[in-house]
Amino acid sequence: MSKDDIFATKQNQIVDFVFDEQVVAVFPDMIRRSVPGYETVIPMTGLMAARNLNDGDRAYDLGCSLGATTLAILQQTSLPNVTVVGVDNAPAMIEQAQVQLTDPRARFECADLTEFAVTDAKVVVLNFVMQFLAPATRLPLLKRLRSQMRSDGLLIVSEKTHQSDPDLQEFYDSTHLAWKRANGYSATEVSQKRQSLENVMRVDSEQIHNQRFAEAGFAQSQVWFRCMNWASFVVKPELP
């Protein structure tokens, strides 16, 4: 695993963050050192998703990056006819995911997830993806997922969130900064990456997420994991 040093050198101009070949090369290190709770969210997502799958069912890992969630799901089930479809709009991510994950039950597609059809989906996962979508596309995406998912399906959404209380927000921000510094990132790296994400990553509150799930037609949503400004939701199309 290559070390993330993309922002280690002082840059004259900070450009918007993109998931290109440079990011792909260091992505596993980057996300583990940047997202508190990542190493809990991914395997638990895999476990919850796998428990909701029967043989012949299909799951979708939307915004799959290198396929970590796809792998986590497949590691938790021995069913031979389960299919997990990983979708990402970054060609470099999909190309590397196909190299790294050779389980025949996995399939990867390079596509715009806001337009991709989740045909007969029993499980849909969006791990740290919605925050990178244009805000205007988020509700239409969820409405389409609700209409295309099976009624007994499961949606799992993990996101960075923000707090309505400014004091709590400042506490979480400063703690996250200290955590990244403890993980080896310099002040220069933290500052430059924050600038690169300013126009790319737009986060919502937990309240907005829950309101959006309801407006999209989902019957139930709740937070199963929270670590400072990061939360993961389990969402059900219909109640049992």
Backbone hydrogen bonds, N-H to C=O, Kabsch-Sander energy under -0.5 kcal/mol:
donor,donor_aa,acceptor,acceptor_aa,energy
2,S,25,A,-0.6
5,D,3,K,-0.9
8,A,5,D,-1.5
15,V,13,Q,-0.6
17,F,196,S,-2.4
20,D,18,V,-1.6
24,V,20,D,-2.6
25,A,21,E,-1.9
26,V,22,Q,-0.6
26,V,23,V,-1.1
27,F,23,V,-1.0
27,F,24,V,-0.6
30,M,26,V,-2.6
31,I,27,F,-2.7
32,R,28,P,-1.5
33,R,29,D,-1.7
34,S,30,M,-0.7
35,V,31,I,-2.2
38,Y,35,V,-1.9
40,T,37,G,-1.8
41,V,37,G,-2.8
42,I,38,Y,-2.2
44,M,40,T,-2.0
45,T,41,V,-2.5
46,G,42,I,-2.3
47,L,43,P,-2.1
48,M,44,M,-2.8
49,A,45,T,-2.8
50,A,46,G,-2.4
51,R,47,L,-2.0
52,N,48,M,-0.8
52,N,49,A,-1.1
53,L,50,A,-1.5
57,D,54,N,-2.5
58,R,120,D,-0.5
59,A,83,T,-2.9
60,Y,123,V,-2.2
61,D,85,V,-2.9
62,L,60,Y,-0.8
62,L,125,V,-2.4
63,G,87,V,-2.5
64,C,61,D,-0.6
64,C,87,V,-2.1
67,G,64,C,-2.6
68,A,64,C,-0.6
71,L,67,G,-2.6
72,A,68,A,-2.2
73,I,69,T,-2.4
74,L,70,T,-2.1
75,Q,71,L,-2.3
76,Q,72,A,-0.7
76,Q,73,I,-1.1
77,T,74,L,-1.0
82,V,79,L,-0.8
83,T,57,D,-2.1
84,V,105,R,-2.4
85,V,59,A,-2.9
86,G,84,V,-0.6
86,G,107,R,-3.1
87,V,61,D,-2.5
88,D,109,E,-1.9
93,M,90,A,-0.6
94,I,90,A,-2.0
95,E,91,P,-2.7
96,Q,92,A,-1.7
97,A,93,M,-2.6
98,Q,94,I,-2.3
99,V,95,E,-1.1
100,Q,96,Q,-2.5
101,L,97,A,-2.6
102,T,100,Q,-0.7
106,A,103,D,-2.2
107,R,84,V,-2.4
109,E,86,G,-2.9
111,A,88,D,-1.3
111,A,109,E,-0.8
113,L,111,A,-0.7
115,E,112,D,-2.1
116,F,112,D,-1.0
119,T,117,A,-1.2
121,A,118,V,-1.2
121,A,148,Q,-0.7
122,K,58,R,-2.8
123,V,58,R,-1.2
124,V,154,L,-2.4
125,V,60,Y,-2.8
126,L,156,I,-3.0
127,N,62,L,-0.5
128,F,126,L,-0.8
128,F,158,S,-2.8
129,V,158,S,-0.6
132,F,129,V,-2.3
133,L,130,M,-1.8
137,T,134,A,-2.3
138,R,134,A,-0.6
138,R,135,P,-1.2
139,L,135,P,-0.6
141,L,137,T,-1.8
142,L,138,R,-2.1
143,K,139,L,-2.6
144,R,140,P,-2.1
145,L,141,L,-2.5
146,R,142,L,-2.6
147,S,143,K,-1.9
148,Q,144,R,-1.7
149,M,145,L,-2.5
150,R,121,A,-2.7
153,G,150,R,-2.0
154,L,122,K,-1.6
155,L,235,V,-2.9
156,I,124,V,-2.5
157,V,233,F,-1.9
158,S,126,L,-2.3
159,E,231,A,-2.9
161,T,229,N,-4.1
162,H,204,D,-0.8
169,Q,165,D,-2.5
170,E,166,P,-2.4
171,F,167,D,-2.1
172,Y,168,L,-2.6
173,D,169,Q,-2.6
174,S,170,E,-2.6
175,T,171,F,-2.1
176,H,172,Y,-2.7
177,L,173,D,-2.2
178,A,174,S,-2.1
179,W,175,T,-2.3
180,K,176,H,-2.5
181,R,177,L,-2.3
182,A,178,A,-2.3
183,N,179,W,-1.2
184,G,181,R,-1.6
185,Y,180,K,-2.2
190,V,186,S,-2.4
191,S,187,A,-2.4
192,Q,188,T,-2.6
193,K,189,E,-2.2
194,R,190,V,-2.1
195,Q,191,S,-2.0
196,S,192,Q,-1.9
197,L,193,K,-1.4
198,E,194,R,-0.8
198,E,195,Q,-0.7
200,V,197,L,-1.3
201,M,197,L,-2.8
202,R,131,Q,-2.5
202,R,200,V,-0.6
203,V,201,M,-0.5
204,D,160,K,-0.6
209,H,205,S,-2.1
210,N,206,E,-2.6
211,Q,207,Q,-2.5
212,R,208,I,-2.5
213,F,209,H,-2.4
214,A,210,N,-2.0
215,E,211,Q,-2.5
216,A,212,R,-2.0
217,G,214,A,-1.3
218,F,213,F,-2.3
219,A,236,K,-1.6
220,Q,236,K,-1.5
222,Q,234,V,-1.8
224,W,222,Q,-0.5
224,W,232,S,-2.4
225,F,232,S,-1.4
227,C,230,W,-2.8
230,W,227,C,-1.8
231,A,159,E,-2.7
232,S,225,F,-2.3
233,F,157,V,-3.4
234,V,222,Q,-2.6
235,V,155,L,-3.1
236,K,220,Q,-2.6
238,E,151,S,-0.7
